[in-house]
């Protein structure tokens, strides 16, 4: 069903992700994976506190989903796993320059890994080539992060689930919409430029 929706296997339709356009090697894969973790770490320093919530607004989710789409499922998920493990072990690149295990927001870190893997897989099937598909790709990725992060927040803080959603989801929807719009312009735009260069 997924391949039917995104066109994988259709004669003449290329599949794959942007990171593989110029070839692939083990060294390149390592550098891209580390780079993805670093990009999320930088994006995590864009912090807007949310009153009454332990979950700040950051640029992380955009960087996570973009990394998954550009790198594909394996490297995307590996980059997010590296980001999470390094932060837990002491690298101060969680939100606001913090480190260590974030008990209340740890579910979002787990969601980053899952979302990057799925977004990367769908992008490899062609879901980042058209604006409408890219918008759906980003929405799915964000939903996955919340599906793990919000229940985790509820369990870690003894909030009920509606309260956790109110504090760990609702304040971020406007920002998520902006991120969807940006990705809808960036990813298909990158493929369009690439295809023009190939045609030229």
MARDRENDREN-705393 format. One record per residue: z negated, y negated, x negated of N, C-alpha, C in turn; residue in one letter. Coordinates in steps of 0.02 Angstrom, whole numbers, plus 32768, in hexadecimal, padded with zeros to 4 digits. Each point is the difference from the previous one (the first is absolute). Layout:
! residues N
ZYXZYXZYXa ...
***
This chain:
! residues 200
8000803C7FD780007FC4802980007FC17FD5x 7FD57FFE7FCC7FFE7FC57FD580447FF57FDEx 801F80377FE980407FF87FDE80357FE98031x 7FFC8013803F80307FE880317FF77FB6800Dx 7FC27FE980047FF27FBA800E801A7FD47FC7x 7FF280137FC180107FD67FC8804280127FDDx 8021803280188044800C7FE88006802A7FC2x 7FCC80207FE88006802A7FC5802F803A800Fx 802A80117FD0802E8037800980417FEC8020x 80077FC18015803F7FE8801C80317FF67FC7x 803E801D800580307FF97FCA800B7FB67FEDx 7FFF7FF27FBF800B7FBC7FE97FC27FD47FFEx 7FC98017801D7FC47FD780007FD480137FC4x 7FF07FCF7FD77FD5800C7FC77FB780048015x 7FDC802D7FE27FB78001800A7FDF7FF47FBCx 7FC07FF680017FDC7FF17FC27FDE7FBD8006x 7FDC7FED7FCC7FDA7FC2800180197FD07FCBx 7FED7FC1800780197FCC7FD37FF0800E7FB6x 7FC6801D7FF37FEB800B7FBB802D80317FDBx 802680288024802A80337FDF80487FEA7FF8x 80107FC3801480457FE97FFD801980007FB8x 7FD67FED7FD180147FFB7FBA7FEB803C7FD6x 7FF4803980217FEF803D7FDC7FB5800E8002x 7FEE803A7FE67FBB801680037FEF80277FC1x 7FC27FF57FE87FE680267FC87FB480058007x 7FE2802C7FD97FB8800980047FDB7FC07FEBx 80187FE07FCC7FE07FC27FE880067FCA8035x 803B7FFB801D800C7FCE80357FD2800D803Bx 7FF9803F80137FD4801180397FB87FEB7FF2x 7FE8800D7FC47FBB7FED7FEF7FF87FB58003x 802F7FDB7FE37FFC7FB7800080027FE48047x 802A801C802A80047FE880457FC080108027x 7FE4803A7FF37FC2801380227FC67FD27FECx 7FFA7FF57FBF7FCB7FD27FE8800D7FB98019x 80407FEC800080117FBE80197FEF7FF78049x 800A803580297FEF7FFD80477FB57FF78009x 7FD880257FDA7FB77FF880047FEC7FB97FECx 801F7FE77FCB7FEF7FBC7FEA80147FCB8033x 8039800A802180177FD180337FCF7FFC803Ax 7FE6803A80157FCF800080367FBF7FDF7FE8x 7FEE800C7FC17FC47FDF7FE580067FB47FFFx 803B7FE87FEF800B7FB780027FFF7FE68047x 80218024802E80017FEB80467FBB8000801Fx 7FD4802B7FE67FBB8004801A7FD77FC27FF0x 801A7FD77FD17FDA7FC47FEE80107FC5802Fx 8031800A802C800D7FCF80357FD080118038x 7FC97FDD80057FCA8013802D7FEE7FC88030x 7FFF801180407FE77FD280347FC880258024x 7FC27FEC7FF77FC88023802280077FFA804Cx 7FEB803580227FFF800080497FB780008016x 7FE97FCB80207FB97FFD80157FEC803C802Ax 7FC8801F7FED7FE680398026802080427FF0x 802F80027FD18023803E7FEF7FFB800D7FB5x 7FF7803E7FEC800080107FB8804680087FE4x 80337FF7802B8045800A7FEB80237FBB7FFCx 800E7FE87FC380217FBE7FFB804B8007800Cx 80207FC8800E80497FFE800280187FFB7FB7x 802D802C7FED801C7FFF7FBC804B800D8003x 80207FFE7FC6804680117FFC800D80497FF2x 7FCB80298000800780467FEC803280288029x 7FFA7FFD80428029802C8029804B7FF47FF5x 80127FC07FF780467FF17FF3801780207FBFx 7FD77FFA7FCB8011801D7FC08003804C8004x 7FD2801E80257FFE80498008804080198020x 80137FE28039803A8018802580417FF07FDCx 80037FC87FDE803B7FEF7FD9800880317FC6x 7FC880117FDF800380307FC9801880448019x 7FE78016803980178040801C804A7FFF800Ex 80187FCA801E80477FFC8012802D7FFD7FC3x 7FEB7FDB7FCD80297FF87FC47FFE803D7FD2x 7FC5801F7FFB7FF880377FCF800A8045801Ex 7FFA8007804280058042801E7FBB80208007x 7FFD803B80207FBF801D80127FD480147FC5x 801D80217FCE7FD780197FC97FE27FC97FD6x 802A7FD47FE67FE77FCA7FD57FD87FCD8029x 80147FF3803E7FDB7FD2802A7FB98017800Bx 7FF9804080157FBD801B800C7FD880057FC0x 802180137FC97FDE80057FC07FE67FBC7FE9x 80277FCB800B7FEA7FBD7FEF7FC37FEB8026x 7FFE801180417FC67FEE80297FC380297FEEx 800B803F7FEE7FC9802A7FE97FE37FE67FBFx 802C7FEB7FD37FEA7FE37FC17FD97FC0800Cx 80197FD6802D7FDC7FC280117FBA800F801Ax 7FFB8030802E7FBE8011801D7FD1801D7FCBx 801880317FDA7FD580217FCF7FE97FD07FC9x 802F7FD77FE87FEE7FD17FCB7FCD7FCE8019x 80087FE8803D7FCF7FD1801C7FBC801F800Ax 7FFE803E80177FC1802380087FDD800A7FBDx 8028800C7FCB7FE4800C7FBE7FEE7FC17FDAx 80107FC5801D7FE97FC37FE080327FC97FF4x 8040800D800A80317FCA7FF77FF77FCE8038x 7FF27FC07FF07FEE7FD08034803D7FE28023x 8025802C8024803C7FE7802280018010804Bx 7FC68012801B7FFB800180497FFA7FB88019x 7FFC7FF8804180007FBD801E7FCD7FD27FDFx 80187FC67FE87FD37FCF7FE27FE680137FBBx 8022802E7FDD7FEB80127FBC7FC580307FFEx 7FF6802780357FC880308001801780457FE8x 7FD0802B7FF5800E80457FEB7FCA802D801Dx 800880427FF57FD18030801C801580188045x 7FDE803280188014801D80417FED7FD18039x 80317FE880267FF17FD380397FF18029803Ex 7FC1800C800E7FED802F8035801F7FEF8043x 7FFC7FC1801480187FED8042804C80008005x 80227FEF7FC980487FF88003802680367FDAx 7FDD80357FED802180367FDB803780218027x 7FFC800080428034801F802880437FDD7FF9x 7FFE7FBF7FF5803E7FDC7FF5802280177FC0x 7FD8800E7FCC801C80197FC180238043800Bx 7FDF802C8026801F8040801080407FF58028x 7FFD7FD18030803B7FF0802780397FE57FD6x 7FF07FDC7FCA80357FE77FD48029803A7FE3x 7FDF80347FEB802280397FE2802D80228033x 7FE5800C803B802680228036803B7FD58016x 7FF37FC0800A80357FD3801880387FF97FCCx 7FEF7FFA7FC180337FF97FCC802C803F7FFDx 7FE1803A800A8026803F7FFF80318003803Ax 7FE97FF0803C802C8006803B80357FC97FFFx 7FED7FC37FF180307FCA7FFC8035800F7FCBx 7FEA801B7FC8802F80127FCB803080368016x 7FE780318025802C8035801880347FE68031x 7FEA7FD6802E802E7FE3803180327FD27FDFx 7FE97FDA7FCE802E7FD47FDC803580297FDBx 7FEC80397FE4802F802C7FDE8035801B802Fx 7FF080038041803080168032802A7FC7801Bx 7FF47FC47FE8802A7FC880147FE07FCD802Ex 7FBE8005800B7FDF7FD480307FF57FB97FE7x 80127FF37FC27FF87FBB7FE580427FDC7FF9x 8035801C801F80437FE37FF880137FCE8037x 7FE18006803A800F7FD480387FC17FDD8017x 80067FC180167FC47FDB80137FD680228036x 801F801A80347FDA801E80377FDA803E7FE7x 802180297FD77FDF803B7FE57FC87FED7FD1x 800C7FCC7FD87FCD7FE97FD07FC27FE78025x 800A7FDC80367FC87FE880287FD7803B801Ax 80238033801A7FDD803C80177FDB80237FC9x 802080027FC57FE1801F7FC57FBE7FDF7FEFx 80007FBE7FFF7FC37FDA7FEF7FCA80078035x 80158001803F7FCF800980367FDF80447FFBx 802780347FF37FE580447FF87FCF80027FC6x 80127FE17FC87FD47FFF7FC67FBE7FDE800Ex 80037FC680207FC37FDD80127FD48028802Fx 801F802080327FDA8028802F7FDC80397FDDx 802180207FD07FE080377FDC7FC27FE77FDAx 80067FC67FE17FC67FE57FDC7FC67FF5802Fx 800D7FE3803A7FCB7FF480317FE68041801Fx 802B803180097FE9803F801E7FCC80237FD4x 80047FF57FBF7FCD801B7FD37FC77FCE7FF6x 80127FC17FF67FCE7FCE7FED7FCF7FED8036x 80187FFA803E7FD37FEA80367FCC80358012x 8012803F800C7FCC8032800D7FCF80077FC6x 80197FFC7FC27FD480027FC57FCF7FC78002x 80187FC480107FD47FC680057FCA800B8034x 8013801D80397FCF800E80357FCA80307FE8x 801480357FDD7FD080327FE87FD37FE37FC9x 801E7FD97FD47FDA7FE67FC77FCE7FCB8014x 800C7FDD80377FD57FC880137FD9800D8040x 800A803A801E7FE28013804180177FD28039x 80387FDD7FF7801F7FDD8038801F80338030x 80077FEE803F8029802A802B80497FF07FF1x 802C802B801780477FFA7FEE801F7FBF8019x 7FF37FEA803F801C7FC080167FEA7FC57FD5x 7FC080007FEB7FE77FCA7FD5802280037FBCx 8009803C7FE5802280087FC080487FE78004x 8020800E803880457FE7800980007FB48005x 7FCF7FE480217FFB7FB780077FF67FDF7FBCx 7FDB80217FD47FEF7FE27FBF802F80187FC8x 801F803A80088028801B7FCA804A80078010x 80177FE58038804680048012801A7FBE801Ex 7FE07FEA803580197FC78027800B7FC17FD6x 7FD17FEE7FD2800A7FC17FDB803D80017FD1x 801E803A7FF4803380077FCE80478007801Dx 8005800280438040800D802080327FC87FF4x 7FE97FC28002802F7FC87FF4801C80037FB9x 7FD5800E7FD0801780067FBB802F803B7FF7x 7FF180378023802C803B7FFC80457FF0801Bx 80027FD8803680417FED801C80297FD97FCCx 7FDF7FD27FDD80227FDA7FCC801A802E7FC9x 7FD880317FED8015802F7FCC803C802A8016x 80018013804080398025801C803F7FD57FFBx 7FFA7FC18012803A7FD27FFE80197FFA7FB8x 7FD37FF77FD180147FF97FB98023803F7FE7x 7FE4803A8010801F803F7FE98044800B8021x 80057FEA803F803F8008802580377FD67FE0x 7FEE7FCA7FDF80317FD87FDB800C801B7FBAx 7FCA80147FDE800580137FB9802580417FF5x 7FEC80358023801B80427FF0804A80078013x 80127FF3803E80488003801080297FCE7FD7x 7FE27FC67FF280237FCF7FD7800F801A7FBAx 7FCF80237FE3800A801D7FBD803880348002x 8001802B803380368031800680447FDF800Bx 80017FCB8026803F7FDD800C801D7FE37FBFx 7FD47FE17FD880167FE57FC0801880387FD2x 7FDC80378000801380387FD68044801C8015x 800B800780408040801B801980397FD17FF0x 7FF37FBE800280357FD07FED801380077FB7x 7FCD800A7FD6800E80087FB9802780407FF3x 7FEF803580258025803F7FF880497FF78017x 80087FDC803780447FF6801B80297FD37FD2x 7FDE7FD07FDE80237FD27FD4801580227FC0x 
***
